[in-house]
Amino acid sequence: MTALADAPTPLRTERPAPRPWTRLRRGPAGDPRWVRPSLLTLLAATGLLYLWDLSASGWANAFYAAAVQAGSESWTAFFYGSSDAANSITVDKPPASLWVMEIAVRLFGLSSWSLLVPQALMGVATVGVVYLAVRRVAGAGAGLLAGTAMALTPVAVLMFRFDNPDALLVLLLTLAAYLLTRALQSGRRATLVGVGVLIGFAFLTKTLQAFLVVPGFALVWLACAPTTFRRRVVDLLLAGLAMVVAGGWWVAVVELVPAEYRPYIGGSQTNSVWELIWGYNGLGRLTGDETGSVGGGAGGGWGATGLGRMFDAEQGGQIAWLLPAALVLAVAGLVVVGRATRADARRSALLVWVSWLLVTGLTFSFMAGIFHAYYTVALAPAVAATVGIGGSLVWSRRGSRWARGVLAATAAGTGVWAWVLLGRSADFLPWLAPVVLGASLLAALGLLVVHRARRAVVGGVLGLAVVAALAGPAAYAAQTAGTAHTGSIVTAGPTVAGGSGFPGGGGGAGFPGGQGAPGGGQGVPGGQAPAGAGPGGQAPTGAGPGGQAPTGAGPGGQGGAGRGTDGTGGGMSGLLDAADPGTEVVAALSEDASSYTWVAAAVGSQSAAGYQLATEQPVMAIGGFNGTDPSPTLAEFQQYVADGEIHWFIAGGGAGGTGGSGSSTSSEIAAWVEETFTSTTVDGVTLYDLTAPQA
């Protein structure tokens, strides 16, 4: 017995550490088994939705695609965001979103996939971050609901399959909200500084739009952070400094470099990025007084403003499916946590997303300047997270009569609102609206008595409510993913009653007031109206004999340049959409290309972009996006021609200086070319050989 007692105690064997795949499959130790598989399924399904037939959109927005092509060949163009590799002018935004695509193109070559796959992956990442942010305070179920709502928001499906800057903007702001949620729980200064850095980089995508979240984020930190007030103020100032540095370094460099050593700053009238930030892309968007805009003038004419703007025919189907539910659940959720401590994590997290939703939503509702329906993608994470957190808080009190009433009213109201939105596109799945309405009302009745039901019945009622709420946006999302979208103005979903049905998407926002392009108020620049839009809101088909682009499309009264991005032989080249030149035009422009700095020049960035992408040679965009920037001046252009730096001038293109506000330099250049050089028509496109003046 003594010997046994003195024997050494066997060492306790440790459980082997789980393998990486096991950790990925099971997730955190405290999660139920269903959580991680559900999350992985959500992310995989989102990736499939966003990547499905992605190349059908071609270059998508050729304006940015051409800048990506330029940046993939020239590091100078990469840094500044130039429209062409010879660095004549930049795009009218900072270049951060271009950098992501340009790196992909340098790695994999220029193609639709290398442009758009990074956008889709940003979308999948955004869904994952929304899930993580909501899960921290409301649980995995609420996180999955919020992630699913984010993934199925129609405008999110559109923009995460497109090459606009909005995809990176939304991802960075969502990451900032997630880090702020963590900072509000831990009180860590470094985490809050990270929020400032992310917002600063978001500024380098769409300038001041990124700062719309700052007032709400700052107030929530000051009110709810678990530290002393003095510490909160100091930390907030440090985060603000980090934001300024992260977003301001590029601005400082560009402003300090002399103008003769860099490209012209597109979107400005004085070759200043500072003017671009505060004017065309800044306060002008609020007041409508945007020098150089095709709308022009205070008020701008970009549709009716007011509290109902996010719910109207242009924006409703893009973003508003769950917007009423988000507002109701936000108020009810705050009531649930009304007596919690000041630093309660649930309340502070809900306030983060609600502040984002309210400030950005109200700004969009009342801004009088340029506004397109796809801007509303900036609301998608806030709507989704608010529904997830607010819904979870109210659900946790379902034993109370008032909470059940809120849940039932929200389910019924969401169904009725979906019925209204689906009714605006009566030819699109006409059976869906009554099914969604009936399911929502049935779910609402079940929610009124859910506290008495068995667990399986409770799950069924809750599942029915969620499916009914998401069925409408899911149908729009699927239609959006199955439709090619090209051009400057695109919308999600099918054509709706009251929408303008502009090229490149469903029936959403077009030009000011939902009308056509500037010039004649109905058609392309110059007053010619395009032929009717194709199925699914595609680019209009041939507007002239032989399917050529409409005439009178640009300065000098020359014909439009190109065949339209849908390949049908029409299209609105120039201001709204890029040209798709034929092989004869490409061959003419490419002839002896190495002898010239620019193989051609065209009025407006979109017109130039189509030729540049077809030839992969620099094409000068006279006047920038709208053709209203004073770049180059007539004297500068004449000097370029005299030095033999430009081979061809392509007639047609953007609005130039013939309407709206801004410089008329592009019209002067077009008139001088017409008077000085002889035109020739190649495959329906009017070209002027700038190396051979008239006798």
matplotlib code that plots the C-alpha trace (Angstrom):
import matplotlib.pyplot as plt

x = [0.0, 2.8, 4.6, 1.4, 0.9, 4.4, 4.2, 4.3, 1.0, 0.6, 0.7, -2.7, -2.9, -3.8, -6.4, -4.7, -5.3, -8.0, -6.8, -7.2, -10.0, -11.8, -11.5, -12.8, -15.7, -16.7, -15.9, -15.4, -15.9, -19.0, -20.9, -23.6, -22.7, -24.9, -23.3, -20.1, -21.6, -24.3, -21.8, -19.7, -22.8, -23.8, -20.4, -20.2, -23.7, -22.8, -19.7, -21.7, -24.3, -21.7, -19.4, -22.1, -21.6, -19.6, -17.9, -21.3, -20.9, -17.6, -15.8, -18.8, -18.0, -15.4, -14.5, -12.9, -11.8, -9.7, -8.1, -7.3, -5.7, -3.7, -2.5, -1.5, 1.0, 2.2, 3.1, 2.5, -1.0, -1.4, -0.6, -2.7, -5.6, -5.0, -7.5, -4.6, -1.1, 0.3, -1.3, -3.3, -6.1, -7.2, -10.6, -12.8, -12.2, -9.2, -7.5, -7.8, -10.4, -8.4, -5.3, -7.0, -8.1, -4.8, -2.9, -5.2, -4.6, -0.8, -1.0, -3.5, -3.7, -6.4, -9.9, -13.4, -12.6, -9.5, -11.5, -14.6, -13.6, -11.9, -15.2, -17.1, -14.7, -15.1, -18.8, -18.2, -15.9, -18.5, -21.1, -18.7, -17.8, -21.5, -21.9, -19.0, -20.1, -23.7, -22.7, -20.5, -23.5, -26.5, -25.5, -24.9, -28.5, -28.8, -25.4, -26.6, -29.8, -27.8, -25.3, -28.0, -29.9, -26.7, -25.9, -29.4, -29.7, -30.3, -28.0, -25.3, -25.5, -25.2, -22.2, -20.2, -20.4, -19.3, -16.1, -17.2, -15.5, -18.5, -17.5, -14.3, -16.0, -18.6, -16.1, -13.9, -16.8, -18.2, -14.8, -14.7, -18.0, -16.9, -13.7, -15.7, -18.0, -14.9, -13.5, -16.7, -16.5, -12.8, -12.1, -8.8, -7.3, -5.5, -8.7, -10.4, -7.3, -7.8, -11.3, -9.9, -7.4, -10.1, -12.3, -9.3, -8.6, -12.3, -11.9, -9.5, -12.3, -15.1, -13.8, -16.3, -19.0, -16.7, -17.0, -20.8, -20.4, -18.0, -20.5, -22.5, -19.4, -17.9, -21.0, -21.5, -17.9, -18.2, -21.5, -20.8, -17.1, -16.2, -13.5, -13.4, -14.7, -11.2, -9.8, -12.7, -11.9, -8.2, -8.8, -11.3, -8.8, -6.1, -8.5, -9.3, -5.7, -5.2, -8.1, -6.6, -3.2, -4.6, -6.8, -4.7, -1.3, -2.3, -4.0, -0.9, 1.4, -0.8, -1.2, 2.6, 3.6, 3.7, 1.0, 3.4, 4.7, 1.4, -1.9, -4.7, -7.1, -10.3, -13.6, -11.9, -11.9, -8.6, -6.5, -6.8, -7.6, -8.6, -11.3, -12.4, -12.9, -14.8, -16.5, -17.6, -17.4, -18.1, -20.4, -21.7, -23.3, -25.3, -26.3, -26.5, -24.1, -21.5, -19.4, -18.6, -21.6, -24.0, -26.9, -25.5, -27.0, -28.4, -30.9, -29.3, -32.6, -31.5, -34.9, -37.2, -35.6, -37.2, -37.9, -39.6, -36.6, -35.3, -38.7, -39.6, -39.6, -35.9, -34.5, -37.1, -36.3, -32.6, -32.3, -35.7, -37.0, -36.0, -35.6, -39.0, -38.3, -34.8, -36.2, -39.0, -36.6, -34.0, -36.5, -37.8, -34.3, -33.3, -36.4, -35.3, -31.9, -33.3, -32.2, -28.9, -25.6, -24.1, -21.5, -23.9, -22.4, -25.8, -27.0, -23.7, -23.4, -27.0, -26.3, -23.3, -25.3, -28.4, -26.2, -24.7, -28.2, -29.7, -26.9, -26.2, -29.9, -30.9, -28.0, -29.0, -32.6, -32.0, -28.8, -29.6, -26.6, -25.7, -27.4, -27.7, -29.7, -26.6, -25.2, -27.7, -25.4, -23.7, -26.8, -26.9, -24.7, -26.4, -29.9, -28.8, -27.0, -29.8, -32.4, -30.2, -29.4, -32.8, -34.6, -32.6, -33.2, -37.0, -37.1, -35.4, -38.4, -41.1, -42.6, -43.9, -47.1, -45.6, -42.5, -44.7, -46.8, -43.7, -42.5, -45.9, -46.3, -42.8, -43.4, -46.8, -45.5, -42.5, -44.8, -47.1, -44.1, -42.7, -46.0, -45.9, -42.3, -43.0, -46.1, -44.0, -42.6, -45.8, -44.4, -41.6, -42.8, -46.4, -47.2, -44.5, -46.2, -49.3, -47.3, -45.0, -47.9, -49.8, -46.7, -45.9, -49.4, -49.5, -46.1, -47.4, -50.3, -47.9, -45.7, -48.5, -48.9, -45.3, -44.7, -47.1, -45.9, -43.5, -39.9, -40.4, -43.4, -41.5, -38.7, -41.2, -42.9, -39.6, -38.3, -41.5, -41.2, -37.5, -38.2, -41.1, -39.1, -36.2, -38.1, -38.6, -35.0, -33.8, -35.8, -34.4, -30.9, -31.1, -32.4, -29.6, -27.0, -28.4, -28.4, -25.4, -24.8, -22.6, -22.2, -22.1, -25.6, -26.8, -29.6, -30.5, -33.6, -36.2, -37.7, -40.2, -43.1, -42.0, -38.4, -36.5, -35.3, -31.9, -29.3, -27.3, -29.7, -33.2, -35.6, -33.8, -32.3, -31.2, -30.3, -31.7, -35.3, -35.3, -35.0, -32.5, -29.1, -28.3, -28.4, -32.0, -33.4, -34.2, -31.4, -27.7, -25.8, -26.9, -30.6, -31.0, -33.1, -31.8, -33.9, -35.8, -33.9, -33.4, -34.7, -33.6, -32.7, -29.8, -28.2, -30.4, -30.1, -29.3, -30.5, -29.5, -29.1, -27.0, -27.2, -24.8, -24.7, -27.0, -25.8, -25.3, -23.7, -20.9, -19.2, -19.0, -22.2, -20.4, -21.9, -21.6, -18.6, -19.1, -21.7, -22.7, -21.5, -24.1, -22.7, -26.0, -24.9, -26.4, -25.5, -24.9, -21.2, -19.6, -21.1, -23.0, -21.4, -18.2, -17.8, -17.3, -15.2, -15.1, -11.9, -11.3, -11.3, -9.1, -6.6, -6.6, -5.9, -3.3, -1.3, 2.2, 1.0, 4.5, 5.2, 2.6, 2.0, -1.7, -3.1, -6.2, -8.2, -11.9, -14.2, -15.3, -13.7, -16.3, -15.9, -12.1, -12.3, -13.9, -11.2, -8.4, -9.7, -10.1, -6.5, -4.8, -3.1, -3.4, -6.4, -6.7, -10.0, -10.6, -12.5, -12.6, -15.8, -18.3, -16.1, -16.3, -12.9, -10.4, -8.0, -6.2, -6.7, -7.0, -3.4, -2.1, -4.0, -2.7, 0.9, 0.4, -0.7, 2.2, 4.6, 3.1, 1.9, -1.7, -2.6, -6.4, -9.3, -12.5, -15.6, -18.6, -18.3, -19.4, -21.4, -18.4, -19.1, -22.2, -24.6, -24.6, -21.6, -17.9, -15.3, -16.1, -12.6, -13.6, -16.1, -13.4, -11.0, -13.6, -14.5, -10.8, -10.2, -13.2, -12.0, -8.4, -8.4, -10.2, -12.6, -12.8, -15.4, -14.2, -16.8, -19.3, -16.9, -15.8, -12.0, -9.6, -6.0, -4.2, -1.0, -2.5, -4.1, -6.3, -4.5]
y = [0.0, 2.3, 1.6, 2.4, 5.6, 6.7, 6.0, 9.2, 10.5, 10.0, 13.2, 14.5, 14.2, 17.4, 17.4, 17.9, 21.4, 21.4, 21.5, 24.7, 23.3, 22.1, 25.6, 27.1, 24.7, 24.9, 28.5, 29.8, 27.3, 28.9, 28.8, 26.3, 23.8, 25.4, 28.9, 28.4, 26.3, 28.9, 31.7, 29.9, 29.1, 32.8, 33.9, 31.3, 32.1, 35.8, 35.1, 33.1, 35.9, 38.6, 36.6, 35.0, 35.9, 38.9, 39.4, 40.1, 43.7, 44.1, 47.1, 48.2, 51.9, 52.5, 55.8, 54.0, 51.0, 53.3, 54.8, 51.4, 50.5, 53.6, 53.0, 49.5, 50.8, 54.0, 54.4, 58.2, 57.5, 54.9, 57.5, 60.4, 58.4, 59.6, 58.8, 57.9, 56.6, 59.9, 61.7, 64.5, 64.6, 62.6, 61.1, 63.3, 61.2, 60.3, 57.1, 54.7, 52.5, 52.4, 51.2, 47.9, 47.2, 48.4, 45.9, 43.1, 44.1, 44.2, 40.7, 39.1, 41.3, 43.7, 42.0, 42.4, 39.8, 41.5, 44.7, 43.4, 40.4, 42.7, 44.5, 41.3, 40.1, 43.5, 42.7, 39.3, 40.9, 43.6, 40.9, 39.1, 42.3, 43.2, 39.7, 40.1, 43.6, 42.5, 39.2, 40.9, 42.5, 40.6, 37.0, 34.8, 34.6, 38.4, 38.6, 36.1, 38.0, 41.3, 39.7, 38.1, 41.5, 43.1, 40.5, 40.8, 44.5, 45.2, 48.2, 46.3, 43.5, 46.1, 48.0, 45.0, 43.8, 47.2, 49.2, 52.4, 53.7, 52.8, 49.2, 50.2, 53.1, 50.8, 48.2, 50.7, 52.4, 49.0, 48.1, 51.4, 50.8, 47.3, 48.7, 51.4, 48.7, 47.0, 50.2, 51.0, 47.7, 47.8, 51.5, 51.0, 54.1, 52.2, 50.6, 54.1, 55.4, 52.5, 53.8, 57.2, 55.6, 53.6, 56.7, 58.6, 56.0, 56.0, 59.7, 58.7, 56.9, 59.5, 62.4, 64.1, 61.4, 59.2, 61.9, 61.6, 58.9, 61.1, 63.2, 60.2, 58.1, 60.9, 61.6, 57.9, 57.7, 60.7, 59.5, 55.8, 54.9, 53.1, 55.7, 59.1, 62.1, 63.6, 60.3, 60.2, 63.7, 63.0, 59.7, 61.3, 64.0, 61.4, 59.5, 62.7, 63.4, 59.8, 60.4, 63.6, 62.0, 58.9, 60.9, 64.0, 62.8, 62.2, 65.6, 67.3, 65.7, 66.6, 70.2, 70.6, 69.2, 72.0, 71.7, 71.2, 68.0, 66.3, 65.7, 68.2, 67.5, 66.3, 67.8, 71.1, 74.4, 75.6, 72.4, 72.0, 68.9, 71.2, 72.8, 69.3, 68.2, 71.2, 72.2, 69.7, 66.7, 68.6, 71.4, 71.7, 68.3, 69.7, 73.0, 72.0, 74.8, 72.6, 74.4, 72.1, 69.8, 69.0, 69.9, 73.3, 75.9, 75.9, 73.1, 71.2, 69.5, 66.1, 64.9, 65.9, 66.3, 65.6, 62.9, 60.7, 60.6, 57.3, 55.7, 57.1, 55.3, 56.0, 54.9, 52.7, 49.4, 50.0, 50.4, 50.9, 47.3, 47.1, 50.8, 51.3, 48.1, 49.5, 52.8, 51.1, 48.4, 51.1, 53.0, 49.8, 48.5, 51.7, 51.4, 47.8, 49.1, 52.3, 51.7, 50.1, 51.6, 54.4, 52.2, 49.3, 47.6, 46.9, 50.5, 51.9, 49.5, 50.2, 54.0, 53.6, 52.1, 54.3, 57.5, 56.3, 55.6, 58.9, 61.3, 59.7, 59.1, 62.7, 64.1, 62.0, 63.0, 66.7, 67.2, 69.3, 68.5, 65.5, 62.4, 58.9, 56.0, 53.8, 56.3, 54.6, 51.6, 53.6, 53.0, 49.2, 48.2, 50.6, 49.3, 45.6, 46.0, 48.1, 45.4, 42.7, 44.5, 46.1, 43.0, 40.9, 43.3, 43.4, 39.6, 39.1, 40.8, 38.9, 37.9, 41.5, 42.4, 45.6, 43.8, 41.3, 44.1, 45.8, 42.6, 41.8, 45.4, 45.4, 42.1, 43.2, 46.7, 45.2, 42.9, 45.8, 47.9, 45.1, 44.7, 48.4, 48.2, 45.0, 46.7, 49.4, 46.7, 44.9, 42.8, 41.4, 38.2, 39.4, 36.5, 37.5, 40.6, 38.8, 35.8, 38.1, 40.1, 37.0, 35.4, 38.6, 38.9, 35.3, 35.7, 38.8, 36.9, 34.2, 36.7, 38.0, 34.6, 33.4, 33.4, 30.6, 28.4, 25.4, 25.9, 24.3, 26.6, 29.6, 28.8, 28.4, 31.7, 33.5, 31.9, 32.8, 36.4, 36.6, 34.9, 37.1, 40.2, 39.2, 37.7, 41.0, 42.2, 38.7, 38.7, 42.1, 40.9, 37.9, 40.0, 42.5, 39.7, 38.3, 41.6, 43.3, 46.8, 49.4, 53.1, 56.0, 55.7, 52.2, 51.0, 47.6, 45.6, 45.7, 48.8, 50.5, 52.8, 56.3, 55.5, 56.8, 53.4, 54.8, 52.6, 50.1, 48.8, 48.7, 51.6, 53.8, 57.2, 58.7, 62.4, 65.4, 65.0, 61.4, 62.7, 62.0, 63.4, 67.1, 68.9, 68.6, 67.4, 64.0, 62.3, 62.4, 65.7, 67.8, 67.1, 63.8, 61.3, 57.7, 54.8, 52.9, 51.1, 47.4, 44.6, 44.7, 48.4, 47.8, 50.4, 51.8, 50.2, 51.9, 55.4, 56.0, 54.4, 51.3, 51.2, 54.1, 56.5, 59.5, 62.6, 66.0, 64.4, 66.8, 70.0, 70.9, 69.0, 65.8, 62.4, 60.2, 58.0, 54.3, 51.5, 51.3, 49.0, 46.3, 45.6, 46.1, 49.0, 51.9, 53.4, 56.8, 57.3, 60.3, 61.6, 58.6, 55.6, 54.6, 53.9, 50.4, 51.1, 48.7, 47.0, 49.6, 52.4, 50.5, 49.8, 53.5, 54.7, 52.1, 52.8, 54.0, 54.5, 54.6, 57.8, 59.8, 60.6, 60.3, 58.2, 60.3, 63.0, 63.1, 65.3, 63.8, 61.0, 58.4, 58.8, 58.7, 55.7, 53.4, 54.1, 53.8, 50.4, 49.1, 50.2, 50.1, 53.3, 56.7, 58.8, 62.4, 63.1, 66.8, 68.5, 65.6, 63.7, 66.3, 67.9, 71.1, 71.2, 73.7, 70.9, 71.4, 75.0, 75.7, 77.1, 74.0, 71.7, 73.6, 73.3, 69.5, 69.3, 71.4, 69.2, 66.1, 64.5, 63.7, 61.8, 61.8, 63.9, 61.9, 64.0, 63.7, 62.8, 64.6, 67.7, 70.0, 73.5, 73.9, 73.6, 73.8, 75.5, 75.2, 75.9, 76.0, 75.0, 71.7, 73.4, 75.8, 72.9, 71.0, 74.1, 74.8, 71.2, 71.3, 74.5, 73.4, 69.7, 67.5, 64.9, 61.3, 58.7, 55.3, 52.7, 55.5, 57.4, 60.9, 61.3, 64.3, 63.5, 66.2, 65.6, 66.7, 70.2, 71.5, 73.1]
z = [0.0, 0.9, -2.4, -4.3, -2.4, -3.1, -6.8, -9.0, -10.2, -13.9, -15.9, -17.1, -20.8, -22.6, -25.3, -28.7, -30.1, -32.8, -36.4, -38.3, -40.4, -37.2, -35.7, -39.0, -39.0, -35.4, -34.6, -31.0, -28.2, -26.9, -30.2, -31.0, -33.7, -36.3, -36.1, -38.0, -40.8, -41.2, -41.5, -44.0, -46.0, -46.0, -47.1, -49.8, -51.1, -51.1, -53.1, -55.6, -55.9, -56.4, -58.8, -60.9, -64.6, -63.5, -66.8, -68.5, -67.5, -69.5, -68.3, -66.2, -65.7, -68.4, -66.9, -64.0, -66.0, -68.3, -65.3, -64.0, -67.3, -67.2, -63.6, -64.5, -67.0, -65.3, -61.7, -62.0, -63.2, -60.4, -57.8, -59.1, -60.5, -64.1, -66.9, -69.2, -68.9, -70.4, -67.4, -69.0, -66.4, -63.3, -62.5, -60.4, -57.2, -55.1, -56.3, -53.4, -55.0, -58.3, -56.4, -55.5, -59.1, -60.5, -58.4, -59.5, -63.2, -62.7, -61.3, -63.6, -66.7, -67.9, -68.1, -66.8, -64.1, -62.8, -62.5, -60.8, -58.7, -56.1, -55.8, -55.3, -52.6, -50.9, -50.8, -49.2, -46.7, -45.8, -45.1, -42.8, -41.0, -40.5, -39.0, -36.6, -35.5, -34.7, -33.2, -30.6, -28.9, -30.1, -30.7, -33.7, -34.8, -35.0, -36.8, -39.4, -40.0, -40.4, -42.7, -44.9, -45.1, -46.1, -48.8, -50.3, -50.4, -54.2, -54.4, -52.6, -55.2, -57.9, -56.5, -55.4, -59.0, -60.4, -60.5, -58.8, -55.6, -53.5, -52.8, -51.0, -49.3, -47.8, -46.7, -45.0, -43.2, -42.1, -40.7, -38.9, -37.3, -36.2, -34.6, -32.9, -31.4, -30.0, -28.7, -26.9, -25.1, -24.2, -24.0, -25.8, -27.4, -30.1, -31.4, -31.6, -33.4, -35.9, -36.5, -37.5, -39.8, -41.6, -42.1, -43.4, -46.0, -46.9, -47.6, -50.3, -52.1, -52.2, -50.2, -47.8, -48.1, -45.8, -43.1, -42.8, -40.2, -38.1, -36.1, -34.9, -34.1, -32.1, -30.1, -29.3, -28.1, -25.9, -24.4, -24.0, -23.9, -20.6, -19.6, -17.9, -19.8, -20.1, -21.5, -23.9, -25.3, -25.6, -27.4, -29.7, -30.6, -31.3, -33.5, -35.4, -35.9, -37.3, -39.6, -41.0, -41.5, -43.2, -45.5, -45.9, -46.9, -50.5, -50.7, -49.3, -51.8, -54.8, -53.6, -53.1, -56.5, -59.1, -61.7, -64.5, -63.0, -62.5, -64.3, -64.2, -61.3, -62.9, -61.6, -60.6, -62.5, -61.0, -61.1, -57.4, -55.4, -52.5, -54.8, -55.9, -52.3, -51.1, -54.3, -57.0, -54.6, -51.4, -50.5, -54.0, -53.6, -50.7, -52.3, -55.9, -56.9, -58.6, -61.1, -64.0, -63.3, -66.2, -63.9, -63.1, -60.9, -57.4, -56.9, -59.7, -60.7, -59.4, -58.3, -55.5, -52.0, -48.7, -46.1, -48.7, -51.1, -49.9, -50.4, -53.8, -57.1, -57.8, -54.5, -52.8, -54.6, -54.1, -50.3, -48.6, -48.2, -44.5, -43.8, -42.0, -40.0, -39.1, -37.8, -35.7, -34.3, -33.5, -31.3, -29.7, -29.1, -27.3, -25.1, -24.2, -22.9, -21.5, -17.9, -18.7, -17.6, -19.6, -21.2, -22.0, -25.1, -26.7, -26.6, -27.7, -30.7, -31.7, -31.5, -33.8, -36.6, -36.0, -36.1, -39.4, -40.8, -39.7, -40.7, -44.0, -44.8, -44.0, -46.0, -49.1, -48.6, -48.7, -50.8, -53.8, -55.9, -58.0, -56.6, -58.1, -56.7, -56.3, -53.6, -51.2, -50.9, -48.2, -46.1, -46.5, -43.6, -41.2, -42.2, -41.9, -38.5, -37.0, -38.0, -36.5, -33.2, -32.7, -33.6, -31.2, -28.3, -28.9, -29.4, -26.0, -24.5, -26.4, -23.1, -22.9, -24.7, -26.1, -27.5, -29.3, -30.7, -32.0, -33.6, -35.2, -36.4, -37.9, -39.7, -41.1, -42.0, -43.8, -45.8, -46.8, -47.8, -49.9, -51.6, -52.5, -53.8, -55.8, -57.2, -58.8, -61.1, -61.8, -64.7, -62.5, -60.8, -60.3, -58.0, -55.5, -54.0, -52.7, -51.4, -49.5, -48.1, -47.0, -45.4, -43.5, -42.2, -41.1, -39.4, -37.6, -36.2, -35.0, -33.3, -31.3, -29.5, -29.9, -26.1, -25.7, -28.5, -28.4, -29.4, -32.9, -33.6, -32.4, -34.8, -37.6, -37.0, -36.7, -39.9, -41.8, -40.7, -41.8, -45.2, -45.9, -45.1, -47.3, -50.2, -52.1, -51.9, -52.6, -55.9, -56.8, -55.9, -58.2, -61.0, -60.5, -60.5, -63.7, -65.6, -67.2, -66.0, -67.9, -68.0, -65.5, -64.1, -63.0, -60.8, -59.3, -60.0, -62.8, -64.3, -62.0, -62.5, -62.0, -62.6, -65.6, -66.8, -67.7, -69.4, -67.6, -65.0, -63.8, -63.7, -61.2, -61.3, -64.5, -65.1, -63.3, -62.4, -63.8, -67.3, -70.0, -70.4, -70.7, -73.9, -74.9, -71.6, -73.0, -74.9, -75.4, -75.4, -78.3, -77.8, -79.6, -77.8, -77.7, -78.9, -76.3, -73.6, -74.0, -71.8, -68.2, -68.5, -70.8, -72.9, -75.7, -79.1, -82.4, -82.6, -86.2, -89.6, -89.4, -85.7, -85.3, -82.3, -82.4, -84.1, -82.6, -79.6, -79.0, -79.8, -83.4, -84.1, -84.9, -84.6, -81.6, -81.4, -81.0, -81.0, -77.4, -74.7, -75.2, -78.6, -80.3, -82.4, -80.6, -77.3, -75.9, -76.1, -74.4, -71.2, -70.0, -71.6, -73.4, -77.0, -78.4, -81.5, -84.4, -85.6, -88.4, -85.9, -83.5, -86.3, -87.4, -83.8, -83.2, -86.3, -85.4, -81.8, -80.3, -82.2, -80.2, -76.6, -77.1, -80.0, -79.9, -78.1, -77.4, -75.5, -72.2, -70.2, -71.0, -74.8, -74.4, -72.1, -74.7, -77.3, -74.7, -73.5, -77.0, -78.1, -74.6, -75.7, -74.0, -75.2, -74.0, -72.2, -73.1, -70.3, -68.0, -67.1, -68.1, -70.8, -68.7, -67.1, -68.6, -69.5, -71.8, -72.8, -76.5, -76.5, -74.8, -77.2, -80.2, -78.8, -78.3, -82.0, -83.2, -81.3, -82.9, -79.6, -80.7, -83.8, -84.0, -82.7, -82.3, -82.9, -80.5, -76.9, -73.7, -73.1, -73.4, -72.4, -74.4, -71.4, -67.7, -66.0, -66.2, -68.9, -72.6, -73.6, -75.0, -77.4, -78.5, -79.2, -81.2, -83.2, -84.0, -85.0, -87.3, -89.0, -89.3, -90.2, -92.6, -91.3, -92.4, -91.4, -90.3, -89.4, -88.7, -86.5, -87.5, -87.1, -87.7, -88.5, -86.5, -88.4, -91.7, -91.6, -94.4, -97.3]

ax = plt.figure().add_subplot(projection="3d")
ax.plot(x, y, z, "-o")
ax.set_aspect("equal")
plt.show()
